[in-house]
Amino acid sequence: MSETRDATTWVVIGASGFVGSRIVADARSRGITIVELAAPRLEAVPASVAAARTAAAGAVDVVDELAAAFRGAGVVVNAAGLATPDAEMSASLVGANAVLPLVALAAARRSGAKRFVHLSSAAVQGPVLVLDESTRTMPFSPYSQSKAWGEQLLVEARAEGTPDDVTEVVVVRATSVQGPGRPTTDRLRRLATSPLASVASPGDAPTPVTSVAALAEFVTAVGTFDGIVPAVVLQPWEGLTVSSVLEAAGGRPPRRLPRLLCRFVVASVRVVSRLMGGRLAGPIRRVELMWFGQGQTSGWAESVGIRPTPAVADLLRGGDA
C-alpha cells in the first residue's frame, strides 16, 4: 500500500486554465503548497465510455509520468479538460474530458494521494428540472456526453476500489461558471444589453449561474474537508434568478415573455435540431436556461456548512470577482 501524503501539498492539473488558475490562487491564499502541472494530451475513439476506458488502460507511460509528478502531494485536483460546449464529438474531446480523469486517478492512487478531486460540469444532467448529486446523467451534446463519461469512469473506480486504494475520489459538478475575461461571460453581458434579453414569465426561476471565485473557494473546501466526501458534489447556488442575472449583467430588467410561447419555441427548435443531427443542442440549451433557469438541491455543501462567498452578481455588474 502507498504511503498517505500530507494534504497541505496539492497538485493542480490544468493550473494555468480559467478555473485551474483561480483554484491555485485560492488554495495558496489559505496556506496550501501548490504544484502546477500542465495536462497531458490524450485521445480516444469517440464512440463509447468503453472506448475511453480502454484508452485510459493503455496510457501506462502517462500514468508513470503523472505518478512521479504527484509524489508527496496529499490532494490532486484535475481542473483540466476541453470546455467547448458547442464542439463536435472528437478523439481529443473524449481524451481530455473522459480519459484524462481516469488516467490521473490511477496516478494519484499510485502516488498515495489522500484525495482526488475532478472538475466536471452540471451539463451532464442536461435539462432536468433540478440539478442534484446523483449519478444520473442526461447528456444532450458531445461536450456533456464526454464529461458524463468522465464522471462515470471515476464513480465506477471509486466503487470498485480495494482496501489498498487510499485515494478518495470526488467529482465536483461546476454549474454555469462566469469570470473576468471569459468569452461566455462577455456573451452574457452582450445578450443582457440586447433586445433579446428575456425570461419566461414570471421570471423568478432560480438559475445556476455562478462565479469562478465561488467555485475555486468550494474546490478548496472540498480538498481540505476533514471527513468523507461523497462521490459527486454540486457547486452551491449563489442565489440568482433568471431575471436578476440578466439585470445584473445588463443594467435593466429583462423582457418577460408568455411562458407557453417560450415552451413552444424551445420544443419547435429542438425538433429542427434533431433533424440537423443535434447541431443546435448547445444554443437551444442556453436559451432554455435564460428563459426557464434550473433549480438545484442544497446538497452536501450545505449539510456540512460550506457556503462559498457569493460573487457572481458583482462580477456581472462589472466587478473583478
LOMARMI-864729 format. One record per residue (C-alpha): residue number from 0; residue in three letters; x, y, z negated. Coordinates in Angstrom, 3 decimals, decimal comma, padded with zeros to 6 digits. Layout:
LOMARMI-864729
+-----+------+----------+----------+----------+
| seq | type |        x |        y |        z |
+-----+------+----------+----------+----------+
| NUM |  Ala |        X |        Y |        Z |
...
+-----+------+----------+----------+----------+
***
This chain:
LOMARMI-864729
+-----+------+----------+----------+----------+
| seq | type |        x |        y |        z |
+-----+------+----------+----------+----------+
|   0 |  Met |  000,000 |  000,000 |  000,000 |
|   1 |  Ser |  001,269 |  003,501 |  000,894 |
|   2 |  Glu |  002,042 |  005,931 | -001,898 |
|   3 |  Thr | -000,666 |  008,538 | -002,501 |
|   4 |  Arg |  000,617 |  012,057 | -001,903 |
|   5 |  Asp |  000,241 |  015,408 | -003,641 |
|   6 |  Ala | -002,980 |  017,099 | -002,471 |
|   7 |  Thr | -001,365 |  020,556 | -002,685 |
|   8 |  Thr |  000,515 |  019,915 |  000,570 |
|   9 |  Trp | -001,571 |  019,795 |  003,741 |
|  10 |  Val | -001,020 |  019,158 |  007,422 |
|  11 |  Val | -003,366 |  021,019 |  009,766 |
|  12 |  Ile | -003,599 |  019,685 |  013,321 |
|  13 |  Gly | -004,560 |  022,440 |  015,747 |
|  14 |  Ala | -003,269 |  025,067 |  013,309 |
|  15 |  Ser | -002,915 |  027,758 |  015,978 |
|  16 |  Gly | -006,510 |  027,475 |  017,187 |
|  17 |  Phe | -009,529 |  029,630 |  016,404 |
|  18 |  Val | -010,674 |  027,532 |  013,436 |
|  19 |  Gly | -007,332 |  025,994 |  012,513 |
|  20 |  Ser | -005,614 |  029,348 |  012,033 |
|  21 |  Arg | -008,323 |  030,516 |  009,638 |
|  22 |  Ile | -008,115 |  027,291 |  007,651 |
|  23 |  Val | -004,355 |  027,743 |  007,378 |
|  24 |  Ala | -004,763 |  031,324 |  006,140 |
|  25 |  Asp | -007,479 |  030,447 |  003,626 |
|  26 |  Ala | -005,637 |  027,429 |  002,228 |
|  27 |  Arg | -002,366 |  029,343 |  001,894 |
|  28 |  Ser | -004,161 |  032,147 |  000,050 |
|  29 |  Arg | -005,073 |  029,532 | -002,558 |
|  30 |  Gly | -001,523 |  028,303 | -003,057 |
|  31 |  Ile | -001,610 |  025,299 | -000,731 |
|  32 |  Thr |  001,538 |  024,449 |  001,224 |
|  33 |  Ile |  000,678 |  024,062 |  004,913 |
|  34 |  Val |  002,496 |  022,175 |  007,654 |
|  35 |  Glu |  001,225 |  023,402 |  011,034 |
|  36 |  Leu |  001,022 |  020,817 |  013,793 |
|  37 |  Ala |  000,044 |  021,026 |  017,455 |
|  38 |  Ala | -002,371 |  018,376 |  018,693 |
|  39 |  Pro | -001,040 |  015,632 |  020,970 |
|  40 |  Arg | -002,717 |  015,338 |  024,371 |
|  41 |  Leu | -004,743 |  012,157 |  024,666 |
|  42 |  Glu | -007,139 |  010,830 |  027,287 |
|  43 |  Ala | -009,688 |  008,049 |  027,579 |
|  44 |  Val | -012,042 |  006,715 |  030,219 |
|  45 |  Pro | -015,136 |  008,927 |  029,721 |
|  46 |  Ala | -017,547 |  006,021 |  029,621 |
|  47 |  Ser | -018,410 |  004,986 |  026,066 |
|  48 |  Val | -017,412 |  005,022 |  022,431 |
|  49 |  Ala | -015,831 |  001,610 |  023,019 |
|  50 |  Ala | -013,506 |  003,116 |  025,627 |
|  51 |  Ala | -012,471 |  005,790 |  023,145 |
|  52 |  Arg | -011,800 |  003,141 |  020,500 |
|  53 |  Thr | -009,666 |  001,139 |  022,932 |
|  54 |  Ala | -007,669 |  004,234 |  023,884 |
|  55 |  Ala | -007,027 |  005,001 |  020,217 |
|  56 |  Ala | -005,842 |  001,454 |  019,571 |
|  57 |  Gly | -003,360 |  001,790 |  022,415 |
|  58 |  Ala | -001,848 |  005,065 |  021,196 |
|  59 |  Val |  000,711 |  003,334 |  018,970 |
|  60 |  Asp |  003,549 |  005,748 |  019,702 |
|  61 |  Val |  001,380 |  008,748 |  018,893 |
|  62 |  Val |  000,331 |  007,195 |  015,583 |
|  63 |  Asp |  004,003 |  006,657 |  014,722 |
|  64 |  Glu |  004,876 |  010,275 |  015,531 |
|  65 |  Leu |  001,962 |  011,693 |  013,568 |
|  66 |  Ala |  002,594 |  009,442 |  010,565 |
|  67 |  Ala |  006,144 |  010,785 |  010,376 |
|  68 |  Ala |  004,836 |  014,363 |  010,555 |
|  69 |  Phe |  002,248 |  013,666 |  007,829 |
|  70 |  Arg |  004,761 |  012,214 |  005,377 |
|  71 |  Gly |  004,483 |  013,908 |  001,983 |
|  72 |  Ala |  001,087 |  015,536 |  002,693 |
|  73 |  Gly | -001,883 |  014,797 |  000,483 |
|  74 |  Val | -004,506 |  016,152 |  002,873 |
|  75 |  Val | -004,655 |  016,047 |  006,665 |
|  76 |  Val | -007,096 |  018,371 |  008,435 |
|  77 |  Asn | -007,903 |  017,781 |  012,094 |
|  78 |  Ala | -009,035 |  021,152 |  013,423 |
|  79 |  Ala | -008,065 |  020,295 |  016,996 |
|  80 |  Gly | -010,403 |  019,500 |  019,865 |
|  81 |  Leu | -011,900 |  020,947 |  023,018 |
|  82 |  Ala | -014,644 |  023,411 |  022,036 |
|  83 |  Thr | -016,166 |  023,633 |  025,500 |
|  84 |  Pro | -019,969 |  023,331 |  025,200 |
|  85 |  Asp | -020,588 |  023,558 |  028,961 |
|  86 |  Ala | -017,787 |  021,228 |  030,068 |
|  87 |  Glu | -018,413 |  018,155 |  032,185 |
|  88 |  Met | -017,513 |  014,729 |  030,820 |
|  89 |  Ser | -013,820 |  014,045 |  031,351 |
|  90 |  Ala | -010,923 |  011,949 |  030,101 |
|  91 |  Ser | -009,398 |  014,954 |  028,341 |
|  92 |  Leu | -012,682 |  015,889 |  026,611 |
|  93 |  Val | -013,057 |  012,387 |  025,190 |
|  94 |  Gly | -009,374 |  012,243 |  024,337 |
|  95 |  Ala | -009,463 |  015,457 |  022,323 |
|  96 |  Asn | -012,824 |  015,018 |  020,609 |
|  97 |  Ala | -013,118 |  011,252 |  020,122 |
|  98 |  Val | -009,717 |  009,550 |  020,489 |
|  99 |  Leu | -007,550 |  012,041 |  018,585 |
| 100 |  Pro | -009,613 |  011,882 |  015,357 |
| 101 |  Leu | -009,211 |  008,099 |  015,115 |
| 102 |  Val | -005,516 |  008,232 |  016,021 |
| 103 |  Ala | -004,902 |  010,947 |  013,435 |
| 104 |  Leu | -006,765 |  008,940 |  010,794 |
| 105 |  Ala | -004,608 |  005,890 |  011,497 |
| 106 |  Ala | -001,521 |  008,043 |  010,998 |
| 107 |  Ala | -002,927 |  009,593 |  007,817 |
| 108 |  Arg | -003,577 |  006,155 |  006,379 |
| 109 |  Arg | -000,093 |  005,006 |  007,255 |
| 110 |  Ser |  001,450 |  008,049 |  005,593 |
| 111 |  Gly | -000,607 |  007,633 |  002,432 |
| 112 |  Ala | -002,587 |  010,880 |  002,642 |
| 113 |  Lys | -005,279 |  011,243 | -000,006 |
| 114 |  Arg | -007,942 |  012,760 |  002,247 |
| 115 |  Phe | -008,508 |  013,147 |  005,996 |
| 116 |  Val | -010,868 |  015,999 |  006,972 |
| 117 |  His | -012,134 |  016,144 |  010,553 |
| 118 |  Leu | -013,857 |  019,203 |  012,024 |
| 119 |  Ser | -016,907 |  018,127 |  014,005 |
| 120 |  Ser | -019,939 |  020,065 |  015,246 |
| 121 |  Ala | -023,603 |  020,170 |  014,300 |
| 122 |  Ala | -024,200 |  019,977 |  018,063 |
| 123 |  Val | -024,008 |  016,182 |  017,661 |
| 124 |  Gln | -027,530 |  016,293 |  016,194 |
| 125 |  Gly | -028,882 |  018,232 |  019,148 |
| 126 |  Pro | -032,418 |  019,637 |  018,962 |
| 127 |  Val | -033,515 |  018,092 |  015,647 |
| 128 |  Leu | -035,696 |  020,457 |  013,649 |
| 129 |  Val | -033,490 |  020,225 |  010,566 |
| 130 |  Leu | -029,764 |  019,515 |  010,544 |
| 131 |  Asp | -028,693 |  017,062 |  007,868 |
| 132 |  Glu | -025,761 |  014,965 |  006,681 |
| 133 |  Ser | -026,948 |  011,629 |  008,024 |
| 134 |  Thr | -025,004 |  009,705 |  010,654 |
| 135 |  Arg | -027,929 |  010,142 |  013,050 |
| 136 |  Thr | -026,895 |  011,905 |  016,245 |
| 137 |  Met | -028,784 |  013,128 |  019,305 |
| 138 |  Pro | -026,169 |  014,473 |  021,739 |
| 139 |  Phe | -027,521 |  016,476 |  024,665 |
| 140 |  Ser | -024,366 |  017,332 |  026,625 |
| 141 |  Pro | -020,930 |  015,889 |  027,427 |
| 142 |  Tyr | -019,372 |  018,047 |  024,701 |
| 143 |  Ser | -021,824 |  016,970 |  021,990 |
| 144 |  Gln | -021,504 |  013,352 |  023,149 |
| 145 |  Ser | -017,714 |  013,416 |  022,823 |
| 146 |  Lys | -017,994 |  014,928 |  019,328 |
| 147 |  Ala | -020,604 |  012,323 |  018,364 |
| 148 |  Trp | -018,277 |  009,524 |  019,461 |
| 149 |  Gly | -015,518 |  011,016 |  017,327 |
| 150 |  Glu | -017,820 |  011,080 |  014,314 |
| 151 |  Gln | -018,988 |  007,520 |  014,908 |
| 152 |  Leu | -015,464 |  006,153 |  015,059 |
| 153 |  Leu | -014,467 |  007,885 |  011,818 |
| 154 |  Val | -017,605 |  006,880 |  009,920 |
| 155 |  Glu | -017,076 |  003,277 |  011,024 |
| 156 |  Ala | -013,423 |  003,444 |  009,991 |
| 157 |  Arg | -014,387 |  004,722 |  006,538 |
| 158 |  Ala | -016,958 |  001,932 |  006,113 |
| 159 |  Glu | -014,532 | -000,735 |  007,324 |
| 160 |  Gly | -011,619 |  000,464 |  005,178 |
| 161 |  Thr | -009,769 | -002,030 |  002,991 |
| 162 |  Pro | -008,725 | -001,539 | -000,658 |
| 163 |  Asp | -005,263 | -000,656 |  000,647 |
| 164 |  Asp | -006,640 |  002,337 |  002,555 |
| 165 |  Val | -006,095 |  005,186 |  000,104 |
| 166 |  Thr | -007,227 |  007,866 |  002,569 |
| 167 |  Glu | -010,761 |  009,191 |  002,107 |
| 168 |  Val | -012,398 |  010,100 |  005,442 |
| 169 |  Val | -014,615 |  013,200 |  005,593 |
| 170 |  Val | -016,369 |  014,663 |  008,632 |
| 171 |  Val | -017,261 |  018,364 |  008,326 |
| 172 |  Arg | -020,068 |  019,405 |  010,674 |
| 173 |  Ala | -019,499 |  023,032 |  011,588 |
| 174 |  Thr | -022,565 |  024,931 |  012,755 |
| 175 |  Ser | -022,654 |  027,864 |  015,228 |
| 176 |  Val | -019,350 |  029,450 |  014,234 |
| 177 |  Gln | -018,644 |  033,077 |  015,098 |
| 178 |  Gly | -015,459 |  035,089 |  014,657 |
| 179 |  Pro | -013,386 |  038,050 |  015,815 |
| 180 |  Gly | -012,282 |  037,702 |  019,415 |
| 181 |  Arg | -014,279 |  034,560 |  020,072 |
| 182 |  Pro | -015,937 |  034,618 |  023,522 |
| 183 |  Thr | -019,168 |  033,148 |  022,131 |
| 184 |  Thr | -019,360 |  035,982 |  019,602 |
| 185 |  Asp | -018,764 |  038,589 |  022,305 |
| 186 |  Arg | -021,521 |  036,995 |  024,402 |
| 187 |  Leu | -023,871 |  037,014 |  021,432 |
| 188 |  Arg | -023,288 |  040,743 |  020,906 |
| 189 |  Arg | -023,901 |  041,462 |  024,601 |
| 190 |  Leu | -027,082 |  039,407 |  024,534 |
| 191 |  Ala | -028,298 |  041,115 |  021,370 |
| 192 |  Thr | -027,995 |  044,552 |  023,001 |
| 193 |  Ser | -029,672 |  043,482 |  026,239 |
| 194 |  Pro | -033,373 |  043,334 |  027,188 |
| 195 |  Leu | -033,117 |  039,531 |  026,896 |
| 196 |  Ala | -032,736 |  039,676 |  023,110 |
| 197 |  Ser | -035,896 |  037,969 |  021,891 |
| 198 |  Val | -037,296 |  035,451 |  019,423 |
| 199 |  Ala | -040,345 |  033,241 |  019,259 |
| 200 |  Ser | -042,957 |  034,909 |  017,058 |
| 201 |  Pro | -042,946 |  035,478 |  014,124 |
| 202 |  Gly | -039,128 |  035,414 |  014,273 |
| 203 |  Asp | -038,421 |  034,256 |  010,734 |
| 204 |  Ala | -036,958 |  030,833 |  011,535 |
| 205 |  Pro | -033,555 |  030,067 |  009,987 |
| 206 |  Thr | -030,540 |  029,958 |  012,291 |
| 207 |  Pro | -027,298 |  028,006 |  011,755 |
| 208 |  Val | -025,142 |  030,922 |  012,958 |
| 209 |  Thr | -022,164 |  031,171 |  010,582 |
| 210 |  Ser | -018,711 |  032,735 |  010,275 |
| 211 |  Val | -015,303 |  031,204 |  010,764 |
| 212 |  Ala | -014,290 |  032,749 |  007,425 |
| 213 |  Ala | -017,012 |  030,803 |  005,592 |
| 214 |  Leu | -016,108 |  027,627 |  007,489 |
| 215 |  Ala | -012,432 |  027,936 |  006,513 |
| 216 |  Glu | -013,404 |  028,516 |  002,893 |
| 217 |  Phe | -015,642 |  025,449 |  002,998 |
| 218 |  Val | -012,946 |  023,226 |  004,512 |
| 219 |  Thr | -010,515 |  024,312 |  001,801 |
| 220 |  Ala | -013,131 |  023,488 | -000,838 |
| 221 |  Val | -013,688 |  020,040 |  000,713 |
| 222 |  Gly | -009,960 |  019,327 |  000,883 |
| 223 |  Thr | -009,349 |  020,312 | -002,736 |
| 224 |  Phe | -012,519 |  018,782 | -004,215 |
| 225 |  Asp | -011,737 |  016,624 | -007,239 |
| 226 |  Gly | -014,056 |  013,709 | -006,655 |
| 227 |  Ile | -015,557 |  011,587 | -003,911 |
| 228 |  Val | -016,823 |  013,487 | -000,861 |
| 229 |  Pro | -019,493 |  011,913 |  001,391 |
| 230 |  Ala | -018,551 |  010,686 |  004,853 |
| 231 |  Val | -020,425 |  013,576 |  006,531 |
| 232 |  Val | -020,912 |  017,056 |  005,054 |
| 233 |  Leu | -022,645 |  020,026 |  006,661 |
| 234 |  Gln | -021,333 |  023,591 |  006,652 |
| 235 |  Pro | -023,625 |  025,597 |  004,336 |
| 236 |  Trp | -026,203 |  028,024 |  005,716 |
| 237 |  Glu | -025,348 |  031,739 |  005,498 |
| 238 |  Gly | -028,960 |  032,843 |  005,172 |
| 239 |  Leu | -029,709 |  034,466 |  008,548 |
| 240 |  Thr | -032,869 |  034,098 |  010,626 |
| 241 |  Val | -033,267 |  034,287 |  014,391 |
| 242 |  Ser | -034,337 |  037,922 |  014,052 |
| 243 |  Ser | -031,705 |  039,036 |  011,555 |
| 244 |  Val | -028,813 |  037,562 |  013,552 |
| 245 |  Leu | -029,826 |  039,431 |  016,721 |
| 246 |  Glu | -030,487 |  042,626 |  014,767 |
| 247 |  Ala | -027,054 |  042,407 |  013,110 |
| 248 |  Ala | -025,349 |  041,812 |  016,452 |
| 249 |  Gly | -027,384 |  044,306 |  018,496 |
| 250 |  Gly | -028,288 |  047,010 |  016,023 |
| 251 |  Arg | -032,018 |  046,759 |  016,699 |
| 252 |  Pro | -034,838 |  044,247 |  016,153 |
| 253 |  Pro | -035,297 |  041,714 |  018,978 |
| 254 |  Arg | -038,465 |  041,451 |  021,016 |
| 255 |  Arg | -040,987 |  038,921 |  019,688 |
| 256 |  Leu | -042,475 |  036,612 |  022,322 |
| 257 |  Pro | -045,509 |  034,340 |  022,066 |
| 258 |  Arg | -044,366 |  031,034 |  020,634 |
| 259 |  Leu | -046,362 |  028,898 |  023,075 |
| 260 |  Leu | -044,850 |  030,773 |  026,017 |
| 261 |  Cys | -041,343 |  030,095 |  024,706 |
| 262 |  Arg | -042,126 |  026,401 |  024,292 |
| 263 |  Phe | -043,475 |  026,228 |  027,841 |
| 264 |  Val | -040,396 |  027,924 |  029,308 |
| 265 |  Val | -037,950 |  025,639 |  027,462 |
| 266 |  Ala | -039,863 |  022,481 |  028,418 |
| 267 |  Ser | -040,133 |  023,541 |  032,076 |
| 268 |  Val | -036,459 |  024,422 |  032,476 |
| 269 |  Arg | -035,479 |  021,204 |  030,696 |
| 270 |  Val | -037,329 |  019,231 |  033,386 |
| 271 |  Val | -035,411 |  021,130 |  036,067 |
| 272 |  Ser | -032,147 |  020,445 |  034,226 |
| 273 |  Arg | -032,825 |  016,705 |  034,199 |
| 274 |  Leu | -033,405 |  016,775 |  037,956 |
| 275 |  Met | -029,998 |  018,500 |  038,265 |
| 276 |  Gly | -028,234 |  015,846 |  036,204 |
| 277 |  Gly | -028,411 |  017,792 |  032,925 |
| 278 |  Arg | -026,313 |  020,720 |  034,161 |
| 279 |  Leu | -028,420 |  023,264 |  032,310 |
| 280 |  Ala | -028,412 |  021,434 |  028,958 |
| 281 |  Gly | -025,997 |  023,866 |  027,283 |
| 282 |  Pro | -027,707 |  027,122 |  028,348 |
| 283 |  Ile | -031,143 |  025,695 |  027,532 |
| 284 |  Arg | -029,995 |  024,751 |  024,049 |
| 285 |  Arg | -028,603 |  028,243 |  023,444 |
| 286 |  Val | -031,896 |  029,853 |  024,471 |
| 287 |  Glu | -033,794 |  027,387 |  022,278 |
| 288 |  Leu | -031,612 |  028,299 |  019,293 |
| 289 |  Met | -032,064 |  032,022 |  019,966 |
| 290 |  Trp | -035,847 |  031,703 |  020,057 |
| 291 |  Phe | -036,571 |  028,963 |  017,510 |
| 292 |  Gly | -033,423 |  028,664 |  015,410 |
| 293 |  Gln | -032,775 |  025,456 |  013,481 |
| 294 |  Gly | -033,124 |  024,567 |  009,823 |
| 295 |  Gln | -030,646 |  022,642 |  007,733 |
| 296 |  Thr | -030,670 |  020,756 |  004,473 |
| 297 |  Ser | -028,933 |  022,252 |  001,461 |
| 298 |  Gly | -026,673 |  019,207 |  001,424 |
| 299 |  Trp | -023,703 |  018,074 | -000,611 |
| 300 |  Ala | -022,083 |  021,506 | -000,910 |
| 301 |  Glu | -024,978 |  022,984 | -002,851 |
| 302 |  Ser | -025,274 |  019,878 | -005,032 |
| 303 |  Val | -021,704 |  020,372 | -006,288 |
| 304 |  Gly | -021,818 |  024,170 | -006,453 |
| 305 |  Ile | -019,765 |  025,007 | -003,352 |
| 306 |  Arg | -021,047 |  028,284 | -001,878 |
| 307 |  Pro | -018,732 |  029,948 |  000,655 |
| 308 |  Thr | -018,942 |  033,727 |  000,817 |
| 309 |  Pro | -021,492 |  034,790 |  003,493 |
| 310 |  Ala | -019,689 |  036,843 |  006,131 |
| 311 |  Val | -021,431 |  036,422 |  009,478 |
| 312 |  Ala | -023,836 |  039,372 |  009,191 |
| 313 |  Asp | -020,994 |  041,842 |  008,556 |
| 314 |  Leu | -018,971 |  040,207 |  011,326 |
| 315 |  Leu | -021,756 |  040,630 |  013,865 |
| 316 |  Arg | -022,164 |  044,266 |  012,864 |
| 317 |  Gly | -018,549 |  044,817 |  013,848 |
| 318 |  Gly | -016,588 |  043,764 |  010,778 |
| 319 |  Asp | -013,405 |  041,691 |  010,880 |
| 320 |  Ala | -014,546 |  038,713 |  008,770 |
+-----+------+----------+----------+----------+
***
